[in-house]
Amino acid sequence: MNQTRCSICLDQIIDQTLIVPCQHSEYCFRCMRIWTTNSNRCPICVQPIDHLVHRIDPLTKDFQTFHPLPVMPSLDEDSTTPTQLGEASRHAEHLAGLERRRFIYQHSLYVKHIPSNRYTNFRPISAKHFLQEQSKDPSQSTRKDSPSAQLINRTTRFLQRELRALQPSLVLPHSIDHSIRIIFLILHRVDSNSPQAVRLFSELIREPHLAQHFSHELTCFLRSPYTDLLEWDQILQYPTKAELSSNSN
């Protein structure tokens, strides 16, 4: 694979991606991930796409795989301006991300563990991280750029999407904002991956196994440095069909 320009964006390839089974590799991973939200066929040969291979290390031969979800319904194609096309692209990415989260819960796919170290910038997380810094002057509110405020903001974005993915299983399916407030009360008191948290989450999510799964996914996100959900989606790794099959034997 020595192509330097992406056939979709025409810029230098970032994270060169191989399509399986046709083996075309003239793409950035981000471009192909967006492409697969609208088409399940290779842009060049139009063969069906089974999965994508990216983050390929030529030395160790390590790589990651990405299995596209079923193609979403087409967006309105009347939009032609760059701004409108950009909004359509973001909307498609949002829908694809939401459908991917639903797929993950429906098939009980648990995100693989990512270690906490200076290379990943992941860190342990606990209830104390959600406690706002108390100022000596009670008239001063918590700064919007404080670590605790940033954590709350990015956690809110994560919960908004995650609870929509779980919406049919929520006790209060039409009150996602209220459910988020309850979850923050839980996170201020107990660690997100603790048995106590799972028990409290199960009062919001009907199925106990989904409450456990939600706790696992939430904790992994909270440990991460990511604020953008699209960037977060790109680094996640889930078990492959082969791994699931071998674990069940």
C-alpha angles and dihedrals in degrees: 000000000000103000110132101186124062113237090218107043095020090221127114110296116259115196097357111231132208121209116221126245101008093050097220109151108175095118147090113240092236091053092050092046089056091042092055091057087068105027136025093201132088112262091226109038099016092227116149115271116233097177144325128247118208144150086056115183109204092199102049095023088229118149143162128234129217122197111202119224121237110290115273120231112279118268121236105285095203090091109100108155119096090243092051092045089051091051091048090051092050090047091051091049091050093050092046091050092050093049090048090054090051090050091051093053094042091055097038094239111169117204112247118252118265114200123237109244143119092272097056096030087220115141139185113272131208141164092271091070089066095053108105116234107259114225120217086230106064090202090068115084126210111283114252090229095049117120092248093051092048090050091051092049096051092042089053091054091049093048093048091060096036095052091048088054088051095039098119089055097047120111087220102033094171096046105065093147090054090048090052091054090052092049091053090052087054093047091052090058110033137022113269094238097044123114088244091057092049090051091050092045088054088064087064099035115052101213113066092212090056091050089054091047092048090051090053095049093044093050092051091052093046090053091053129087093227125121098168113075093207091056089046091053091054096058098045118110124198131183116277123232089257092053092048091049093050092048092053093053 
